[in-house]
Amino acid sequence: MEKLITVKDVKQRYGCSTPTARKYIRQCKPHLENPLVTFEWAFNEWEQSRIVVEKTSKKQYEEALHRIKEGKVVVPRRW
């Protein structure tokens, strides 16, 4: 059976509020509404689709790729 990602899991991973965690799960395709969960593979695909690498120097680009491969996730915030 595939692992399911819950609102609690997303809150712990990103340190965000409950409404934000719910929004993130609803952006994953497919997701289930009652209870609100998504599949681990769908969440990983959604997370990968949000990774943006800006135009930087080759060294900065390689460092960013290294961080991504290590599993460190940076969620950009809009103010």
PDB file as gemmi writes it, atoms N, CA and C in Angstrom:
CRYST1    1.000    1.000    1.000  90.00  90.00  90.00 P 1                      
ATOM      1  N   MET A   1       0.830  -1.184   0.000  1.00  0.00           N  
ATOM      2  CA  MET A   1       0.000   0.000   0.000  1.00  0.00           C  
ATOM      3  C   MET A   1       0.872   1.244   0.000  1.00  0.00           C  
ATOM      4  N   GLU A   2       0.448   2.247  -0.742  1.00  0.00           N  
ATOM      5  CA  GLU A   2       1.235   3.465  -0.849  1.00  0.00           C  
ATOM      6  C   GLU A   2       1.076   4.348   0.385  1.00  0.00           C  
ATOM      7  N   LYS A   3       2.157   5.060   0.698  1.00  0.00           N  
ATOM      8  CA  LYS A   3       2.139   5.956   1.850  1.00  0.00           C  
ATOM      9  C   LYS A   3       1.283   7.175   1.534  1.00  0.00           C  
ATOM     10  N   LEU A   4       0.493   7.609   2.505  1.00  0.00           N  
ATOM     11  CA  LEU A   4      -0.346   8.792   2.345  1.00  0.00           C  
ATOM     12  C   LEU A   4       0.238   9.945   3.149  1.00  0.00           C  
ATOM     13  N   ILE A   5       0.191  11.130   2.584  1.00  0.00           N  
ATOM     14  CA  ILE A   5       0.675  12.341   3.238  1.00  0.00           C  
ATOM     15  C   ILE A   5      -0.537  13.076   3.804  1.00  0.00           C  
ATOM     16  N   THR A   6      -0.501  13.396   5.089  1.00  0.00           N  
ATOM     17  CA  THR A   6      -1.611  14.073   5.751  1.00  0.00           C  
ATOM     18  C   THR A   6      -1.263  15.540   5.991  1.00  0.00           C  
ATOM     19  N   VAL A   7      -2.250  16.285   6.470  1.00  0.00           N  
ATOM     20  CA  VAL A   7      -2.045  17.699   6.794  1.00  0.00           C  
ATOM     21  C   VAL A   7      -0.967  17.829   7.869  1.00  0.00           C  
ATOM     22  N   LYS A   8      -0.993  16.943   8.836  1.00  0.00           N  
ATOM     23  CA  LYS A   8      -0.002  16.964   9.918  1.00  0.00           C  
ATOM     24  C   LYS A   8       1.417  16.770   9.371  1.00  0.00           C  
ATOM     25  N   ASP A   9       1.575  15.864   8.414  1.00  0.00           N  
ATOM     26  CA  ASP A   9       2.887  15.627   7.803  1.00  0.00           C  
ATOM     27  C   ASP A   9       3.406  16.881   7.106  1.00  0.00           C  
ATOM     28  N   VAL A  10       2.537  17.549   6.372  1.00  0.00           N  
ATOM     29  CA  VAL A  10       2.934  18.758   5.637  1.00  0.00           C  
ATOM     30  C   VAL A  10       3.288  19.871   6.616  1.00  0.00           C  
ATOM     31  N   LYS A  11       2.503  20.011   7.696  1.00  0.00           N  
ATOM     32  CA  LYS A  11       2.786  21.023   8.708  1.00  0.00           C  
ATOM     33  C   LYS A  11       4.154  20.802   9.329  1.00  0.00           C  
ATOM     34  N   GLN A  12       4.494  19.559   9.636  1.00  0.00           N  
ATOM     35  CA  GLN A  12       5.791  19.254  10.229  1.00  0.00           C  
ATOM     36  C   GLN A  12       6.926  19.489   9.247  1.00  0.00           C  
ATOM     37  N   ARG A  13       6.707  19.152   7.994  1.00  0.00           N  
ATOM     38  CA  ARG A  13       7.756  19.274   6.987  1.00  0.00           C  
ATOM     39  C   ARG A  13       8.091  20.728   6.680  1.00  0.00           C  
ATOM     40  N   TYR A  14       7.062  21.578   6.552  1.00  0.00           N  
ATOM     41  CA  TYR A  14       7.273  22.970   6.159  1.00  0.00           C  
ATOM     42  C   TYR A  14       7.142  23.963   7.307  1.00  0.00           C  
ATOM     43  N   GLY A  15       6.612  23.544   8.441  1.00  0.00           N  
ATOM     44  CA  GLY A  15       6.432  24.462   9.557  1.00  0.00           C  
ATOM     45  C   GLY A  15       5.400  25.531   9.249  1.00  0.00           C  
ATOM     46  N   CYS A  16       4.341  25.145   8.573  1.00  0.00           N  
ATOM     47  CA  CYS A  16       3.312  26.100   8.155  1.00  0.00           C  
ATOM     48  C   CYS A  16       2.034  25.881   8.951  1.00  0.00           C  
ATOM     49  N   SER A  17       1.053  26.732   8.718  1.00  0.00           N  
ATOM     50  CA  SER A  17      -0.229  26.628   9.411  1.00  0.00           C  
ATOM     51  C   SER A  17      -1.094  25.537   8.771  1.00  0.00           C  
ATOM     52  N   THR A  18      -2.173  25.185   9.461  1.00  0.00           N  
ATOM     53  CA  THR A  18      -3.090  24.161   8.955  1.00  0.00           C  
ATOM     54  C   THR A  18      -3.732  24.561   7.626  1.00  0.00           C  
ATOM     55  N   PRO A  19      -4.244  25.808   7.489  1.00  0.00           N  
ATOM     56  CA  PRO A  19      -4.834  26.173   6.190  1.00  0.00           C  
ATOM     57  C   PRO A  19      -3.834  26.119   5.034  1.00  0.00           C  
ATOM     58  N   THR A  20      -2.594  26.490   5.298  1.00  0.00           N  
ATOM     59  CA  THR A  20      -1.569  26.434   4.252  1.00  0.00           C  
ATOM     60  C   THR A  20      -1.263  24.996   3.879  1.00  0.00           C  
ATOM     61  N   ALA A  21      -1.166  24.123   4.873  1.00  0.00           N  
ATOM     62  CA  ALA A  21      -0.908  22.705   4.606  1.00  0.00           C  
ATOM     63  C   ALA A  21      -2.052  22.107   3.792  1.00  0.00           C  
ATOM     64  N   ARG A  22      -3.282  22.488   4.103  1.00  0.00           N  
ATOM     65  CA  ARG A  22      -4.437  22.004   3.343  1.00  0.00           C  
ATOM     66  C   ARG A  22      -4.370  22.491   1.894  1.00  0.00           C  
ATOM     67  N   LYS A  23      -3.972  23.743   1.713  1.00  0.00           N  
ATOM     68  CA  LYS A  23      -3.849  24.301   0.366  1.00  0.00           C  
ATOM     69  C   LYS A  23      -2.811  23.536  -0.442  1.00  0.00           C  
ATOM     70  N   TYR A  24      -1.679  23.234   0.189  1.00  0.00           N  
ATOM     71  CA  TYR A  24      -0.627  22.487  -0.502  1.00  0.00           C  
ATOM     72  C   TYR A  24      -1.132  21.111  -0.936  1.00  0.00           C  
ATOM     73  N   ILE A  25      -1.845  20.418  -0.059  1.00  0.00           N  
ATOM     74  CA  ILE A  25      -2.344  19.084  -0.397  1.00  0.00           C  
ATOM     75  C   ILE A  25      -3.365  19.171  -1.522  1.00  0.00           C  
ATOM     76  N   ARG A  26      -4.212  20.194  -1.497  1.00  0.00           N  
ATOM     77  CA  ARG A  26      -5.224  20.327  -2.551  1.00  0.00           C  
ATOM     78  C   ARG A  26      -4.607  20.648  -3.906  1.00  0.00           C  
ATOM     79  N   GLN A  27      -3.397  21.192  -3.925  1.00  0.00           N  
ATOM     80  CA  GLN A  27      -2.710  21.469  -5.185  1.00  0.00           C  
ATOM     81  C   GLN A  27      -2.149  20.197  -5.801  1.00  0.00           C  
ATOM     82  N   CYS A  28      -2.016  19.131  -5.012  1.00  0.00           N  
ATOM     83  CA  CYS A  28      -1.519  17.853  -5.528  1.00  0.00           C  
ATOM     84  C   CYS A  28      -2.640  17.154  -6.287  1.00  0.00           C  
ATOM     85  N   LYS A  29      -2.272  16.569  -7.406  1.00  0.00           N  
ATOM     86  CA  LYS A  29      -3.248  15.810  -8.184  1.00  0.00           C  
ATOM     87  C   LYS A  29      -2.752  14.396  -8.290  1.00  0.00           C  
ATOM     88  N   PRO A  30      -3.440  13.397  -7.820  1.00  0.00           N  
ATOM     89  CA  PRO A  30      -4.745  13.399  -7.163  1.00  0.00           C  
ATOM     90  C   PRO A  30      -4.599  13.574  -5.657  1.00  0.00           C  
ATOM     91  N   HIS A  31      -5.698  13.949  -5.016  1.00  0.00           N  
ATOM     92  CA  HIS A  31      -5.777  13.984  -3.560  1.00  0.00           C  
ATOM     93  C   HIS A  31      -7.169  13.520  -3.140  1.00  0.00           C  
ATOM     94  N   LEU A  32      -7.293  13.144  -1.894  1.00  0.00           N  
ATOM     95  CA  LEU A  32      -8.576  12.697  -1.346  1.00  0.00           C  
ATOM     96  C   LEU A  32      -9.042  13.731  -0.325  1.00  0.00           C  
ATOM     97  N   GLU A  33     -10.349  13.992  -0.291  1.00  0.00           N  
ATOM     98  CA  GLU A  33     -10.874  15.062   0.545  1.00  0.00           C  
ATOM     99  C   GLU A  33     -11.263  14.644   1.961  1.00  0.00           C  
ATOM    100  N   ASN A  34     -11.751  13.432   2.167  1.00  0.00           N  
ATOM    101  CA  ASN A  34     -12.243  13.107   3.492  1.00  0.00           C  
ATOM    102  C   ASN A  34     -11.668  11.786   3.973  1.00  0.00           C  
ATOM    103  N   PRO A  35     -10.594  11.752   4.725  1.00  0.00           N  
ATOM    104  CA  PRO A  35      -9.798  12.867   5.229  1.00  0.00           C  
ATOM    105  C   PRO A  35      -8.895  13.431   4.137  1.00  0.00           C  
ATOM    106  N   LEU A  36      -8.446  14.649   4.339  1.00  0.00           N  
ATOM    107  CA  LEU A  36      -7.624  15.328   3.329  1.00  0.00           C  
ATOM    108  C   LEU A  36      -6.225  14.717   3.321  1.00  0.00           C  
ATOM    109  N   VAL A  37      -5.928  13.930   2.303  1.00  0.00           N  
ATOM    110  CA  VAL A  37      -4.627  13.261   2.152  1.00  0.00           C  
ATOM    111  C   VAL A  37      -4.266  13.220   0.677  1.00  0.00           C  
ATOM    112  N   THR A  38      -2.999  12.973   0.421  1.00  0.00           N  
ATOM    113  CA  THR A  38      -2.532  12.752  -0.939  1.00  0.00           C  
ATOM    114  C   THR A  38      -1.501  11.635  -0.901  1.00  0.00           C  
ATOM    115  N   PHE A  39      -1.220  11.095  -2.056  1.00  0.00           N  
ATOM    116  CA  PHE A  39      -0.227  10.030  -2.142  1.00  0.00           C  
ATOM    117  C   PHE A  39       1.170  10.630  -2.079  1.00  0.00           C  
ATOM    118  N   GLU A  40       2.109   9.861  -1.561  1.00  0.00           N  
ATOM    119  CA  GLU A  40       3.480  10.358  -1.421  1.00  0.00           C  
ATOM    120  C   GLU A  40       4.071  10.715  -2.783  1.00  0.00           C  
ATOM    121  N   TRP A  41       3.826   9.895  -3.802  1.00  0.00           N  
ATOM    122  CA  TRP A  41       4.380  10.174  -5.131  1.00  0.00           C  
ATOM    123  C   TRP A  41       3.776  11.458  -5.709  1.00  0.00           C  
ATOM    124  N   ALA A  42       2.494  11.710  -5.453  1.00  0.00           N  
ATOM    125  CA  ALA A  42       1.854  12.930  -5.955  1.00  0.00           C  
ATOM    126  C   ALA A  42       2.425  14.157  -5.251  1.00  0.00           C  
ATOM    127  N   PHE A  43       2.661  14.019  -3.938  1.00  0.00           N  
ATOM    128  CA  PHE A  43       3.236  15.137  -3.189  1.00  0.00           C  
ATOM    129  C   PHE A  43       4.652  15.419  -3.659  1.00  0.00           C  
ATOM    130  N   ASN A  44       5.439  14.371  -3.925  1.00  0.00           N  
ATOM    131  CA  ASN A  44       6.805  14.563  -4.418  1.00  0.00           C  
ATOM    132  C   ASN A  44       6.804  15.234  -5.795  1.00  0.00           C  
ATOM    133  N   GLU A  45       5.873  14.844  -6.661  1.00  0.00           N  
ATOM    134  CA  GLU A  45       5.768  15.492  -7.977  1.00  0.00           C  
ATOM    135  C   GLU A  45       5.402  16.962  -7.836  1.00  0.00           C  
ATOM    136  N   TRP A  46       4.462  17.263  -6.936  1.00  0.00           N  
ATOM    137  CA  TRP A  46       4.061  18.655  -6.706  1.00  0.00           C  
ATOM    138  C   TRP A  46       5.245  19.458  -6.185  1.00  0.00           C  
ATOM    139  N   GLU A  47       5.990  18.879  -5.256  1.00  0.00           N  
ATOM    140  CA  GLU A  47       7.147  19.554  -4.669  1.00  0.00           C  
ATOM    141  C   GLU A  47       8.216  19.830  -5.739  1.00  0.00           C  
ATOM    142  N   GLN A  48       8.472  18.843  -6.607  1.00  0.00           N  
ATOM    143  CA  GLN A  48       9.458  19.027  -7.673  1.00  0.00           C  
ATOM    144  C   GLN A  48       9.013  20.095  -8.665  1.00  0.00           C  
ATOM    145  N   SER A  49       7.709  20.199  -8.895  1.00  0.00           N  
ATOM    146  CA  SER A  49       7.222  21.201  -9.847  1.00  0.00           C  
ATOM    147  C   SER A  49       7.390  22.616  -9.314  1.00  0.00           C  
ATOM    148  N   ARG A  50       7.553  22.772  -7.995  1.00  0.00           N  
ATOM    149  CA  ARG A  50       7.696  24.094  -7.396  1.00  0.00           C  
ATOM    150  C   ARG A  50       9.141  24.541  -7.276  1.00  0.00           C  
ATOM    151  N   ILE A  51      10.092  23.674  -7.590  1.00  0.00           N  
ATOM    152  CA  ILE A  51      11.502  24.035  -7.496  1.00  0.00           C  
ATOM    153  C   ILE A  51      11.866  24.927  -8.676  1.00  0.00           C  
ATOM    154  N   VAL A  52      12.418  26.081  -8.356  1.00  0.00           N  
ATOM    155  CA  VAL A  52      12.817  27.032  -9.379  1.00  0.00           C  
ATOM    156  C   VAL A  52      14.287  27.341  -9.167  1.00  0.00           C  
ATOM    157  N   VAL A  53      15.053  27.215 -10.208  1.00  0.00           N  
ATOM    158  CA  VAL A  53      16.466  27.566 -10.147  1.00  0.00           C  
ATOM    159  C   VAL A  53      16.647  28.826 -10.973  1.00  0.00           C  
ATOM    160  N   GLU A  54      17.010  29.907 -10.289  1.00  0.00           N  
ATOM    161  CA  GLU A  54      17.197  31.181 -10.966  1.00  0.00           C  
ATOM    162  C   GLU A  54      18.518  31.178 -11.717  1.00  0.00           C  
ATOM    163  N   LYS A  55      18.636  32.104 -12.653  1.00  0.00           N  
ATOM    164  CA  LYS A  55      19.888  32.233 -13.387  1.00  0.00           C  
ATOM    165  C   LYS A  55      20.945  32.773 -12.434  1.00  0.00           C  
ATOM    166  N   THR A  56      21.946  31.941 -12.206  1.00  0.00           N  
ATOM    167  CA  THR A  56      23.026  32.294 -11.300  1.00  0.00           C  
ATOM    168  C   THR A  56      24.337  31.823 -11.915  1.00  0.00           C  
ATOM    169  N   SER A  57      25.384  31.991 -11.157  1.00  0.00           N  
ATOM    170  CA  SER A  57      26.672  31.502 -11.632  1.00  0.00           C  
ATOM    171  C   SER A  57      26.662  29.975 -11.615  1.00  0.00           C  
ATOM    172  N   LYS A  58      27.585  29.386 -12.322  1.00  0.00           N  
ATOM    173  CA  LYS A  58      27.657  27.933 -12.409  1.00  0.00           C  
ATOM    174  C   LYS A  58      27.870  27.325 -11.022  1.00  0.00           C  
ATOM    175  N   LYS A  59      28.686  27.970 -10.199  1.00  0.00           N  
ATOM    176  CA  LYS A  59      28.964  27.458  -8.858  1.00  0.00           C  
ATOM    177  C   LYS A  59      27.687  27.467  -8.002  1.00  0.00           C  
ATOM    178  N   GLN A  60      26.927  28.564  -8.036  1.00  0.00           N  
ATOM    179  CA  GLN A  60      25.698  28.653  -7.268  1.00  0.00           C  
ATOM    180  C   GLN A  60      24.676  27.632  -7.766  1.00  0.00           C  
ATOM    181  N   TYR A  61      24.615  27.431  -9.081  1.00  0.00           N  
ATOM    182  CA  TYR A  61      23.698  26.457  -9.667  1.00  0.00           C  
ATOM    183  C   TYR A  61      24.031  25.053  -9.186  1.00  0.00           C  
ATOM    184  N   GLU A  62      25.317  24.693  -9.174  1.00  0.00           N  
ATOM    185  CA  GLU A  62      25.731  23.369  -8.723  1.00  0.00           C  
ATOM    186  C   GLU A  62      25.453  23.177  -7.233  1.00  0.00           C  
ATOM    187  N   GLU A  63      25.637  24.236  -6.428  1.00  0.00           N  
ATOM    188  CA  GLU A  63      25.336  24.154  -5.000  1.00  0.00           C  
ATOM    189  C   GLU A  63      23.839  23.925  -4.779  1.00  0.00           C  
ATOM    190  N   ALA A  64      23.011  24.607  -5.562  1.00  0.00           N  
ATOM    191  CA  ALA A  64      21.563  24.449  -5.441  1.00  0.00           C  
ATOM    192  C   ALA A  64      21.154  23.028  -5.803  1.00  0.00           C  
ATOM    193  N   LEU A  65      21.709  22.481  -6.862  1.00  0.00           N  
ATOM    194  CA  LEU A  65      21.396  21.103  -7.240  1.00  0.00           C  
ATOM    195  C   LEU A  65      21.835  20.122  -6.169  1.00  0.00           C  
ATOM    196  N   HIS A  66      22.984  20.391  -5.546  1.00  0.00           N  
ATOM    197  CA  HIS A  66      23.485  19.527  -4.487  1.00  0.00           C  
ATOM    198  C   HIS A  66      22.515  19.537  -3.295  1.00  0.00           C  
ATOM    199  N   ARG A  67      22.010  20.730  -2.915  1.00  0.00           N  
ATOM    200  CA  ARG A  67      21.056  20.832  -1.805  1.00  0.00           C  
ATOM    201  C   ARG A  67      19.767  20.085  -2.126  1.00  0.00           C  
ATOM    202  N   ILE A  68      19.305  20.171  -3.379  1.00  0.00           N  
ATOM    203  CA  ILE A  68      18.081  19.487  -3.784  1.00  0.00           C  
ATOM    204  C   ILE A  68      18.263  17.977  -3.665  1.00  0.00           C  
ATOM    205  N   LYS A  69      19.413  17.482  -4.116  1.00  0.00           N  
ATOM    206  CA  LYS A  69      19.677  16.048  -4.058  1.00  0.00           C  
ATOM    207  C   LYS A  69      19.810  15.556  -2.619  1.00  0.00           C  
ATOM    208  N   GLU A  70      20.288  16.420  -1.701  1.00  0.00           N  
ATOM    209  CA  GLU A  70      20.408  16.039  -0.296  1.00  0.00           C  
ATOM    210  C   GLU A  70      19.054  15.983   0.388  1.00  0.00           C  
ATOM    211  N   GLY A  71      18.055  16.609  -0.201  1.00  0.00           N  
ATOM    212  CA  GLY A  71      16.720  16.581   0.390  1.00  0.00           C  
ATOM    213  C   GLY A  71      16.371  17.813   1.180  1.00  0.00           C  
ATOM    214  N   LYS A  72      17.248  18.833   1.190  1.00  0.00           N  
ATOM    215  CA  LYS A  72      16.936  20.065   1.892  1.00  0.00           C  
ATOM    216  C   LYS A  72      15.981  20.876   1.026  1.00  0.00           C  
ATOM    217  N   VAL A  73      14.849  21.246   1.596  1.00  0.00           N  
ATOM    218  CA  VAL A  73      13.809  21.931   0.833  1.00  0.00           C  
ATOM    219  C   VAL A  73      13.689  23.369   1.320  1.00  0.00           C  
ATOM    220  N   VAL A  74      13.683  24.307   0.388  1.00  0.00           N  
ATOM    221  CA  VAL A  74      13.475  25.714   0.696  1.00  0.00           C  
ATOM    222  C   VAL A  74      12.179  26.131   0.055  1.00  0.00           C  
ATOM    223  N   VAL A  75      11.243  26.605   0.871  1.00  0.00           N  
ATOM    224  CA  VAL A  75       9.958  27.047   0.352  1.00  0.00           C  
ATOM    225  C   VAL A  75       9.993  28.564   0.270  1.00  0.00           C  
ATOM    226  N   PRO A  76       9.981  29.132  -0.940  1.00  0.00           N  
ATOM    227  CA  PRO A  76      10.008  30.587  -1.033  1.00  0.00           C  
ATOM    228  C   PRO A  76       8.702  31.196  -0.545  1.00  0.00           C  
ATOM    229  N   ARG A  77       8.813  32.282   0.176  1.00  0.00           N  
ATOM    230  CA  ARG A  77       7.635  32.983   0.692  1.00  0.00           C  
ATOM    231  C   ARG A  77       7.448  34.267  -0.095  1.00  0.00           C  
ATOM    232  N   ARG A  78       6.220  34.611  -0.326  1.00  0.00           N  
ATOM    233  CA  ARG A  78       5.919  35.889  -0.993  1.00  0.00           C  
ATOM    234  C   ARG A  78       5.395  36.838   0.044  1.00  0.00           C  
ATOM    235  N   TRP A  79       5.986  38.013   0.140  1.00  0.00           N  
ATOM    236  CA  TRP A  79       5.577  39.003   1.140  1.00  0.00           C  
ATOM    237  C   TRP A  79       4.774  40.077   0.508  1.00  0.00           C  
TER     238      TRP A  79                                                      
END                                                                             
